[in-house]
C-alpha cells in the first residue's frame, strides 16, 4: 500500500513551501474496527496510514496493555480497573464484540503484539495514559521487540512526557493539550524540556497558536479530525500530522 502523503502548500514568511502531513490512525482504524486492538492496527496499515496511535496502561502484574480507559467497562462490558487487575484476567475479556460481531474474540493486546505488526517505514505513536511507573517496562519491551521500528510518545501529563523524553532521548516526544489556558501557561516549557513539539485538540488551533508554536521552533500535531474541511484548515495552519479515526477515508476526501 502506497504511503499516504498529503502535499500541502502553506504560507510561511510570505513564501509558499511544501510540507508533508502524516496521517495517524487514532487507536488504529477505530471507525471501522475495535479501538486499540491488533485488528484495528492491522486495518490501519492496510488503509495506508503513516502511523498508528495506541494508548497504554499498566496491569497489576506490570504488563503494558493497550487500552484507552482506566477500566474495561465500555469496551468489554466487564468493569475491571486496569491497574488493579492481573493481565491474565484482562486478556480473557472480549473487546471486539462491542464494535461489530465480526470482531468477536478480539482481546486487549499487550503492547508488544502491536509493535511486531508495525511495517517497515511506518511509526507507532504511544500515548502514556499511566505515569512514569511504566517507563522501565516500556524500555524493556521496545528494546526486545522494537528493533528497526519507529516510535514516538505523547502524554497529557507534562511531567510524564518530560520523563519519557529522558528515558527515550532519541525518540520524538509531544505534549498533549486541549485546554487553551493550560497551553498558554506551559507552552514555553515545552522546548526547555527537550520535547519536539505539541499535539493539540483541533479546536484550540488558530493562527495565533500556530504562530506561537512555530516561533518556538516546535512541531505541531492535532487530534482527532474526521472532517475533511477541518483537516484542510489545519494543514493550512502548518500541522505536521493529523490523527483521525478514519485514515483511509480522510485521505481520500482531502485529495
N, C-alpha and C positions, 0 to 999 in steps of 0.2 A: 504494500500500500504506500503510495507516494506521501511523503511527509506534508502535512497541512502547513502551508506557509502563507500568511497574508502579507502582501507587499503594499504598504500604505504610504501615501505622502502626508507629511505633517509639517507645519510651519515652525522653523527654528531660526531665530535671529533674521527674520525676513527672507530666508532661503529655504527652498524645499529640498528634502533629502529622503532617502528610503530608510525604512526600519522594518525589521522582521518581528511579527507579533505571534507569540506562542499561543496555541490553543490547548488549554489544560482541562482535562476531564475531571469534573468535580465528583469525588468519591467513585471514580470510574464513570462509565456511561450510565449515570444513575437515573436518567429519564426513562431508560428502557430496561435496565437490569437492576437487581437489588444492590443498593449502595454498599461501598466498602467490601465487596466480595471479589473472589477470584474471577467469577463470571463477569462482573461489571468492569474490572480492569482489562480482561481479555477483549471484551467487546470494544472498549475504548481504543485499544491498539488496532483492532480490525477496522475501526472507523477512521483511523489516521491521526488520532490525537498526538500532539507533540509530547505531552506529559500527562501523567495521571496523578491526582492528588488523593491521598488517603489520610484518615485520622487514626491516632493511636492512643490507647490506654494500656496500663499495666494490670494484669490479673494478680490475684493474691499470691500466686506462686511465681511471680516475676516473669511471666511471659508477655510479650508485646502483642496485643490484639488489635486488629483493625476494626474499629467501631467508632461512630461519631458521638453517641450519647454515653453518659456515665453509667446508665443502666440499660438493660436489654429489652425493656417492655415494648417500646414502639416497634422494633423490627422483629421480635420473636414472639411477643405475647406473654412471655415469662419475665417476671420482674426480679432481676438479679443486678446488684451493684457490681460493676466490673472489678473494681479494686478489692472487693471483699469476697470474690468468688474464684475458685480454682479454675484453671483453664480447661481441665477435663470436663467440668460441668458446662462451661461456656461453649465448648465445642460440640456439645450434644444438641444445642439449640438450632432450630431451623430459622434462618434469616432470609430465606428466598421466597417462601410462600406468601409473605405479606405483599410482595410486589406482583407476582404472577405465578400461577400454578406450575408453569413450565420450569420455574426455578426452585421447585420444592427440593429440599435437601442441601441447599447452599448453607455453608457454615461460616461462623465468624473466623476469618483467616488469621493465622499467625502472620506477622509482618514478612517473614522470610518467604512465605508462599506467594506473596505479591511480588517481592523482589525478584525471584527467579523467573518471573514471566516478563520482566521488562526487556523489550527488544533492544538490540544494539542501536545506538544513536538516539534513543529516547530517554526520558527523565522521569524519576519518581519524586514527587513532592510530598514530604512527610509533615503533617501537622501534628504537633505535640499538644494533645488535649490534657495530658498529665503534666507533671512537673519535672524538675531536674533529676528526680529519682530514676527516671527511665534512661538517662544518658549512658551509664556504664553498660547496660544491657543492649542499648541501641548500637553502641560502638562494636560490641562483640558480634552482633548479627550482621552488621554491614561489612565488617572485616571478613567474616566467614562466607557470606552469600553475595556480597555486593561488588566483587571484583569486576572491573571493566564496565561498571554501570554508573549512571549519573544520578546524583541525589541533590536535592535542596530541601531546606527546612523552613517551616513557618510556625508561628505561635502568637496568640493574643497576649500572653503574659510576657511583659518586657524582660523581666529577669530570667525567665526560662529561655527566651531566644538569645539573650546575651550569653548565657551559659552554654547553649548549644553551639554558638559560634566559637567559643573557646574549645569545646570538645571536637568540633569539626572545622578547623581553621581553613581548610582548603575547599569547603563547600559553601555555596551561597545560602545566606540566611536572611529572612524577611520578617519584619514585624507586621502582624495583622491588626487592623483597626477599623472600626465602623463608627466611631464617635468623634465628631469634628473638634470638640473641646479637648479631648484627650490627645488627638493628633497634634493640635497646636501646642499642647503642653510638652509633648515628648519628641516632636519631630527633630529637634536639634540634637537629641541624644542618640539618634539612630547612627549617624556616621561616626560619632565618638565611640560607639560600641563595636565598630568594625563591621556593621551589617551592610549588606549590599543594597538594601532598599526597603520598601514598604509594599504591602499588599492591602489595598483599601476597598471597602464596600463601594460599589459603583456610584451610589447616590451621594457620597461625600466628595467625589472627584469633580472639581470645577477648574476653571482657568487659573485661579489663584493657587489652588492646591498643586496643580501640575507644575506651575512655575516654581513654587517653593521646593518641591521635590527635585526638580531639575537644577535649581541653584545650589542645592546641597550635593549635587553630583550623585544622586541616588537613582536606582531603578524603580519604576512604578508598575505594579501589577494590580489586577482588580478581580472581584468576585461578586456574586455569582450571576452571570449575564446570559440570558437565554433569548433576548430580544435583539434582532439584527440592527435596528436603528440605534439602540443604545450602544451596541458594540462598535458601530461606526463612529459614534460620538467619542467614545473612549479611545479608539485608535487615533482619531484626530487630536486627542489630548496628549498623545505620546506614550500610552501604556505599552509595556513590553510583552505582557501576557494577559490573556482573558481566561478566567476559569468559568466553565459552563457545564450544565447538566447534559447538554446536547451537542457534543463536539462535532460530529459529522454534519448534522443538520445546520448548525450555526455557521459553519464554514461555507456550506453550500449557499446559504442565504446571503452571506456577506459578498460572495462573488457573484 
